[in-house]
Amino acid sequence: MMTAKLTAKNVSINFKERKLFEFDNLSFCEGDVIYLQGDNGSGKSTLMKLIAGIIKPNSGDVIATGFAPKKWWQSNSLLGKAVYLHQHAYLFDGSVEYNLRYALPKTRFSPQELQARVAQAIESAQLGSLLKSDATDLSGGERQRLAIARAWITQPKLLMLDEPISNMDKQSQKLVLAMINILKQEGTGLLISSHQTCGLTALCQKHWHISEQKVVESSHIPSFEQSQEFHYVSAN
Ligand SMILES: Nc1ncnc2c1ncn2[C@@H]1O[C@H](COP(=O)(O)OP(=O)(O)OP(=O)(O)O)[C@@H](O)[C@H]1O
C-alpha cells in the first residue's frame, strides 16, 4: 500500500492585512513524528487546520497522495485525511463510553480486534471508572484523555495533536505519552504542537518551527532538559 502523505507547497496565510506565516514546501506522511514549535499566536493551530483541510491558504496548495480513491459521489477534499485533535477537545453529548464507541472504523478491524482495542484504550487512558459519566462533566485533563483515547482506537494514518498535554497533571501526561508512543510504533504519522518542549517532543524526529513568520523544518529536536532549566530560570 502507498504511504499516505500530505504536501503543502508555496503556502502563505494572512488574516486581513496581517501575514501569519509562509513556507515553500512541507510534507507530513505516515511514519513521521514531527514537533511543531512556535510561540503563542505564531500560527501552530492554523497550520494544522490548513493541513487538515479546515482552512484554505491565501496562496499555495495542499496535495494528498497515497490515500484510497474516493467513490465518485464523494467529494475528494482534504477533510478527514489527517485527523486534527483540537486543543480543547470536542466531545459528543453522551457518556464517555458512547464517545469512545462513536464511529468506530469497522472496516479496518475485525469486531474482535476492535473490542480489544477499545478495552486497551480504556485501560491506557484510565477511563474505566468514568465510562458511564457524562462526557460534559469531565475535567479538562480527563476530556483530553478521552479525545486521545478515541483517536487512538481509530489508529488514523495521520494524526495532529494540538498541545495534547497542556493543562494535564504528570500522571495524565504519562498515560498520554504511552498512548502516543504506541501510535508511533504502529506507524501513524504524528504532528504534535507545543509552545515548549516536553516529554512528548522527545519522541519526535523532525522539527517544524514557526518563527518570524516562516515555518522552518529541521531534524534537530530541541532537548527537553535544556528547556526545563530555561523555564525554571525564566519563571523566577
Ligand atoms: N479565522 C481567523 N481570523 C483572524 N485571525 C485569526 C483566525 N484564526 C487565527 N487567527 C489569528 O492568528 C494567530 C495565530 O493563531 P493560532 O491559533 O494558529 O496560534 P497558535 O500558535 O496555535 O497559538 P497558541 O500557542 O496560543 O495556541 C492568532 O493571532 C489568531 O488570533
PDBQT file of the ligand as one rigid body, heavy atoms in Angstrom, charges set to zero:
ROOT
HETATM    1  N1  LIG A 301     -10.022  32.922  11.500  1.00  0.00    +0.000 N 
HETATM    2  C1  LIG A 301      -9.177  33.840  11.954  1.00  0.00    +0.000 A 
HETATM    3  N2  LIG A 301      -9.347  35.153  11.681  1.00  0.00    +0.000 NA
HETATM    4  C2  LIG A 301      -8.480  36.082  12.110  1.00  0.00    +0.000 A 
HETATM    5  N3  LIG A 301      -7.381  35.810  12.849  1.00  0.00    +0.000 NA
HETATM    6  C3  LIG A 301      -7.160  34.540  13.166  1.00  0.00    +0.000 A 
HETATM    7  C4  LIG A 301      -8.027  33.471  12.753  1.00  0.00    +0.000 A 
HETATM    8  N4  LIG A 301      -7.537  32.289  13.209  1.00  0.00    +0.000 NA
HETATM    9  C5  LIG A 301      -6.419  32.605  13.884  1.00  0.00    +0.000 A 
HETATM   10  N5  LIG A 301      -6.185  33.932  13.869  1.00  0.00    +0.000 N 
HETATM   11  C6  LIG A 301      -5.047  34.626  14.480  1.00  0.00    +0.000 C 
HETATM   12  O1  LIG A 301      -3.848  34.050  14.002  1.00  0.00    +0.000 OA
HETATM   13  C7  LIG A 301      -2.889  33.953  15.051  1.00  0.00    +0.000 C 
HETATM   14  C8  LIG A 301      -2.404  32.536  15.186  1.00  0.00    +0.000 C 
HETATM   15  O2  LIG A 301      -3.387  31.730  15.785  1.00  0.00    +0.000 OA
HETATM   16  P1  LIG A 301      -3.125  30.202  16.135  1.00  0.00    +0.000 P 
HETATM   17  O3  LIG A 301      -4.262  29.738  16.959  1.00  0.00    +0.000 OA
HETATM   18  O4  LIG A 301      -2.821  29.465  14.885  1.00  0.00    +0.000 OA
HETATM   19  O5  LIG A 301      -1.787  30.300  17.012  1.00  0.00    +0.000 OA
HETATM   20  P2  LIG A 301      -1.047  29.220  17.894  1.00  0.00    +0.000 P 
HETATM   21  O6  LIG A 301       0.385  29.258  17.513  1.00  0.00    +0.000 OA
HETATM   22  O7  LIG A 301      -1.730  27.912  17.780  1.00  0.00    +0.000 OA
HETATM   23  O8  LIG A 301      -1.222  29.822  19.349  1.00  0.00    +0.000 OA
HETATM   24  P3  LIG A 301      -1.322  29.173  20.829  1.00  0.00    +0.000 P 
HETATM   25  O9  LIG A 301       0.027  28.625  21.169  1.00  0.00    +0.000 OA
HETATM   26  O10 LIG A 301      -1.678  30.360  21.670  1.00  0.00    +0.000 OA
HETATM   27  O11 LIG A 301      -2.407  28.130  20.765  1.00  0.00    +0.000 OA
HETATM   28  C9  LIG A 301      -3.555  34.497  16.288  1.00  0.00    +0.000 C 
HETATM   29  O12 LIG A 301      -3.137  35.825  16.470  1.00  0.00    +0.000 OA
HETATM   30  C10 LIG A 301      -5.026  34.433  15.980  1.00  0.00    +0.000 C 
HETATM   31  O13 LIG A 301      -5.728  35.461  16.607  1.00  0.00    +0.000 OA
ENDROOT
TORSDOF 0
